[in-house]
Amino acid sequence: MKQKTRLKRAFCAFLAAATLLLAGCAGGESAAARPQFSPSGAYSTQSYSRTVRAPLSFLSLDGNHLMVEMRDVSVPEGQTDAQAVIEALISGPQDSRTMRSILSTSVRLVSVEVSGRVANIELSTNYTYYREDEMLKVRVALANTLCQLLDVDYINVYVEGMEPGYLGMPLGACAPTQLDLSLYCDQVIQEQRNITDDDSYEERRVITFYTADPTGTYLIADPREVVIPLTVSGDTVERDYLSTVVQETLKDPLFEGVELAFDPMIQPDADGKRMAMVVLNGRPQNEALAYGALVYAITGFVCNIAYVNIVVEEDGLYSPVTQIEGLLTAGDSLLRRSEFSSLIGNLATLYLPDQEQGRLQAYPASLPQDECQDPERILSELFNGAAERQPLLAGLDGSAVLRAWLSGSTAVVDLSAQFAEACRALSAEEEYLAVYAVVNTLTEISEIDQVQFLIDGQEVEYLSSLNISGPLLRNTGLIAVAAQ
């Protein structure tokens, strides 16, 4: 969805830039005196207002087809677009004459994570009351709605941190489909029959693995298609889902030098829930990220795994992992998905001025996944990074960001006088790059189309030579082309 608006934005940015140039923004003060500036006051008071246009997928009245209802969904302050849209799906369609809800109003949304190319949706236990064929419909309806909205490729649906699967077998990450709903469900059911009845059938699944971000701080989702191998024990032939996901996870650099000491196994606990046991022959260097990657991958793919028990063999002694420095204090050895959720991150794109090229260079930044859509957090990261990488904005850091909020599709950014003073010390071209580093960075966020600047809470007409009295659109022409 974001990509579809780029050409329109580029054209608007071209017109805006042309207007600024004609007004003499690149050449300093005009010979004619500027007219008296009168602030509009429209953005001087923080007033959050946000709606998102979303393609909500509902069921036809007979339950055999998906029908799309385009709706402007109100996003309450403190919620993400994804949360608000899922709540809208739960509330049901506005047109009840031709369609009905895909989710019961008794279902509660627990959380939404967006990392890499994947969105993870966790629903309340009421979801388990659905028949398994209804679960298929829920998955594809969520995929068709959220993949377009969030610009991701896959979704996973979990219940209490577990993958419910279909008929006891995992389905893997779900991509949107153009197939008719009844045909889609028939294909899934037929595939499961092939898996059960035909040992020669090659089963492929998209499994959501997790790998460390470039800074070694967060885990980023990495969905990959994997062939599920067969294991033969006497006359029994099985598809070993647990071993597959564990072996693939251990190939990640997080587990360098670490291997399985024994084959992983699944055991029931005292409450009847399933637990995966994994025994390693050593400790990874970054235990928090490594164990988090393992727990997330297992519980996110193998059906109905509530816990993972990781045991480490050292000098012939076997010790269950019960504490992880900086993450878990001493407790039981049952590691839950929720205990590692703070480690899930996402990559944001920041733009910094390149004085030599007169362009903006894109840089990836790793942030907690729930902060990648927060304009204030993104700007703080931009200025902190600029202090390290770009002398043009040297002397500025996250403290220059006083506030940032959304007003519709406009990001209102309140910067300190420190930013304005830094811009006044720059040439007109440098000032333009500094301002559009902010604009282009924030318009990477799907909700934001333009940026309105305030200085110390007040609308101003000019920084030095650049007019910032109104909202500024993204300028794609300033972005340096990446080397092939």
N, C-alpha and C positions, 0 to 999 in steps of 0.2 A: 504494500500500500504506500509505503514511504517513497519507494522508487518511482511510483507513478506520478508523484507530484513534483519530481525534480525538474522536468523540462519547464513546467509552468513557473516554478520558483526562479529558475535560471533566467527566464524571459523577464519576469518582474524585477529581478535583481539588476538585469541589464538596464531596464528603464530607469530604475532608481539611481544606478551609478551614473547613467548619462545625464540625468537631471542634476545630480550633484556636481558633475564636471562642468555643465553649462552654467551652474550658479557660481562657479569659481572655487569649489571646495578644495581643489588640488593646487590652487595657486595663491592661497592666502587671502587676506582681506580684499573685498571689492572696493573699487574707488568710491562707489556710492555708499552712503551710510545705511546700515542695516535698520529695518523698521523695528519698532519696539516689540519685543517678544512678550506675548501674553500666554502663560501656561494654561493648558486646558483644564487641568485638575483631574482629568479622567483616570490617571494612574497614580496620583500622589497618595491615595489611601489604599492600603492593602485590602483587596476584596476578591477572595477566591471565587472564580466562576469557571466551570469546566463541563463541557459535554463532548462526547465522542460519537461519531457516526459509525455504527457497527452493523455487520450483516449477521443477524441472529438466526440461527438454524433451529427450527421447530419441526414437530411431526405433523404430517397431514392427519386429518381426522381418523382415517383408517389405520394409521400407524405404519404405513408401508413406504412413505416417501418423506424426504426432508424438504422443507419449504423455508425460504429466506424472507425474513421481515427486516427491512432496513429501518433502523431506529436511531434517533439521537438520544443517547444514554447519558443521563446526568451522572457526573463523577463527584461524589462527596469529598470534601477535604479529608485527607488522610488515607483515601483509597487510591489504588492504581486503576488504570483503565481496565485491565484484565479482571480485577475483582468486581468492579461495577458491572461489567458486561456479563460475567457469570451470574451475578445476582439478578440481572435482567432476564437471563435465560431461566433461572429458577422461578421468577415471578410469573412467567408465561407470556404468550403472545397478546398483543393488543387486539388482533383480529381473531377472535375465538370462533368465528363462523366457519373458517376454512382450515385452521390449524390448532394444535394443542401443544402443551409444554412437553419438553423432552425430559425434564427433571421435576420430581415432586417437590412441592413447597415444604415438605418435611426434611428435605436434604439441606444440609448446612455446609457452606464453603469454609474449609479450615484454613487453607493457604494456597497461594500461587507463587511459584518460583519461575523466573525466566533466566536461563543461563545458556550462553552459546546459542545454538539453534533449536533449543528445546524449552517448552513450558511444562512444568510439573504442577498438576492440580490435585490437591488433596480434599476429599469430601468426607462428610461425617459418616458414622457407621450406618445410618439409615440407608445409605446407598446399597448396602449388602442385601437389602430386601428386594432389590430388583432381580428379575429373572436374568439368566445369562445372555439370552438373545437381546434383552433390553439394554444390557450393559454395552453391547456392541453398538447400539444406536446412540447411546450417550457419548461414547468415545468419538465416533465420527462426527457427531454434531458439534462437540467441543473443538475438534480439530478443524472443521470447516469454518467455525466462527473465529477461533483464536489465532490460527496460523496466519490468516490474512491481516488481522488486527495488529498482532505483535511482531510481524515479520520474522516468524520462526518456521521451521520445517516440520517439527513433530511436537506432539503432546503426549504426556503420560497421565493416566488417572490412577490415583492411589486412594486407599481407604485405610485410615489409621496407620499411614506409613507403609502399607503393603500393596502389592500388585495383585488384584483379584483374578486376573487371567480369564480363560474361557475353558470350561470343562476340565479344570485342574491343570491346564497348560498355558504357559505365558504367551502373550501376543506381541510383546515388544512395543516400541514407540509407534504411535499412530500418526500417519500423514493424512492430510485432507484428500478427499476423493471427489471425482466428478460422476462416479457411478450412481445409479439409482440406489436408494437405501436397501430395498429388498434384494437387489442383485449383489450389493456389497456384502450383506449378511450371508447370502447363499454361498458366496465365494469363500468367506471365512470358515463357515461350517464345513464346506467340502474339503478345504485344506486341512482342517483338524481331523477329518475322517481319513485323509491320505496319510497323515502323520501317524495315526493310530494303527491303520490297517496295512500300510505298505512300507516295509523296512527299507526299500530302495528309494523312497521319496526323499529328495534333498530339501531339508527344512532350513529356511533362511529367516533370520529375525534382525530387526534393527534394535540394538541394545544401547542404552544410554550409559556410556562410561564417563569417567571424570578424570581430568588431568590437571596438573598444577598450572596456574597462570605464569607469565614470564617473571613475575617478582617472587614466586614461591609463597604467596600469601593466601590465595583462594583456589578453589576447585572450579573448573569450567566444564560444563557438559560437553561431551564429545560423542554424538550418536554415530554408530557404525553398524553396517550390515555384516552379520556373522553367520557362517554355516554351523548348524548344530550337529556335532558328530554323534555317531551311534556307539554305544558300549555294549559288548557282548559278554555275558556271564553264564556259561553253560548253555542252556536252551533259551535264556532270557536275553532279549535285545531291547535296550532302552536308549532314550535320548537324554543325555546327561546335561541338563540345563545349568545346574550349579557349577559343575567342573568347568563348563565352557566359559561362564562369566568370570569365574575366579582366575582361570588360566590367562584369559585375555587381559584382565586387569593387572596381573602381575608382569605383563610385558611393558607396562608404563615405566619410564625412568624413576618414578617415585619408589619403585621396588627394586632398584638396581642392587644386585648381589643377594637378593632374597628369593627363595623358592619355597614350594610346598614341601613340608615334611611328610605329610600323609594326604591321601585323597580327601577332599572336603566331603562332609556328610550333612544330612538333614535329620534332626531329632525333634520329637514333640517335647514341650516343656510341661510343667505340672498343670498348667491351665489349658492344655490342649492346643496351644499355639505352636507354630513351627519355628525352629531355630536352626540356623546354619552354623556349622562348626568348621573353622579354617585354622589349620596348624601350619605355622611358618617356621623356617629353619633359622630365622634371625630377625632382628629389628630393623625396619627401614630408618633412614636418616631423619626424615620428617614424618614422625609417627602420626601426628594429627591429620595431615593431608592424606597420607597413605591409607590409614585405617578408614578415614572418611570416604575416600574413593571406593574402597572395598565394600563398606557397609551400604553406601548409596547404590552402587552397581548391583549388588545382590538383592537388596530389598526392592529395588526398582525394576527388576526383571523376573526373578524366580517367584512363583505364585505363593502368596500367603506366608511369607517369611517375616516374622515380627521382630526377630533379634538376630544378631550375628555374634557368635562367641569366637573371638580371635585368641589363639594360644600361640605363644612363642617358645621355641625350643632353644635353650642356651646351655651348653656344656652338659647335655644329657638331662637337664631339668626342664619341665614344661610349666610355663607360667601364663595364666590367662591375663589378658589386658583388662585392667580395672581402672586405671587412671592414665591420663595423657596430659603432659605438662602444658599449662595454659589453656586447657579445654575441659578435661574431666578430672574431678577429684576422686579419691578412692570410693568405689561403689561396687555393684555387682559386675559380673563379667558379661552381662547381656547388653550389647551395644545396639542402641536404637538409632533409627534414621534421624529423629529429631535432635539428637545430641550433636550432630554434625552440621545442622542447617546453617549455622553462622559462618561456615567455611565456604558456602556456595557463593561464587561471584559471577560477574559478567564483565565483558569488555566494553568500554565506552571509547568513542573516537574524539580526541581533542585536536584542535588546530592551533598551531603556533606560528608566528611570523618568521619567514625566512627572508632576511634583509637582502641577501645577495641576489636571490631570484625575484624578489618582489612578489612572493607568493606565500600561501599558507601551507605548511606541511602537516600532514595527518600523523598523529601518534596514538597508539592504543594505551589505555589506562585501565587498570584492574580495580574494580570496586565491589563492595558487597552487592549481591544481585538486587536487593530491595532499594538500593540508592542510585542505580544507573539511570533512573528517570527523574531524579531530584535535581532541578536546575541549580539550586544553591550548592549542593554537594559537588556537582559537576564543575561549577565555576571555581570553587575552592581548589579542586584538583588541578584545574587549568592554570590558575595563578601560582600554585605551589610548584607545578611542573615547569612553568615559565621561568621561575627564579633559578632553576637548575640548568635549563636547556637554552634559554633565549635571553641574551643581554638586552634586547629591546624593551623587555618588561622587567628588567632587573630591579630589585627593590620592592616589587609587589609580591604579596603572598595571599593566602586565603583570607586574611583579615580585611582585605580590600572589599570583600563581598559582605555587605551589611544585611541584605535580604534579597530573596528572589522568590517569585510566586507566579502562578498562572492566572491569566484573565482571558478566558476562552482559549484561543490558540496563540495568544501573545504571552511571552515570558517577560515579566516586568522585573528588571534587574536594578537594584539599588546599590550603587558602588560608592565608596568613600571618596572624599576630595583628593585623596592620595592618587587615585587612578586618573582623575582629571589633570592633576599637576604633572603626572608622568607623561600624559599625552601632550601637554603644552610644550614639553621639552623636546618633542619629536618633530621631524619634518612632516609635511602634509601626507606624503606617501606612507611614512612609518605610522602615523596616527591612524590612517585608513586601515592598515594591516592589523594594528592593535585592536581597533574596535571590531573589525570583522572576524578576528580570532574568537571573540566572544559570541558574535552572532552565528557564525557557522558551527561553532561547537554546540551551542544550545539547540539549533535547528536540526541537529542529528537526532534529538529526542523526538519520537514520533508525534507527540502531542503539540509540538511547537512549530509554528510557521513563521513567526517574526519576533523581534526583540525590541522592547521599549526600555531606554536607559533613564535612570534617575541618578542624580548626584546628591548624596546626603539627604535623600528623601524628596528632592525637588526636581521638577522638570527643568531642563536647561535647553537653550537653543543650540549652542555650539560648545564643543570642547576647546579646540583651538581653531581649526578651519573646517571641521566636519560637522554638519548639521545633524543633531541627534534629537530634534524636537519631536519627531514622530517615530513610530515603529520602523525598524530596519529589517528588510527581507534578506534571506540567504543569498550569498554571492558565490555561485559555484565556479565562476571564471577565475577566482583568486586561488583556487585549490591547485597545488602543484600535481602534475601527472606522475603517478608512481612509476619508477623504472621497471621495465619488464625483465 
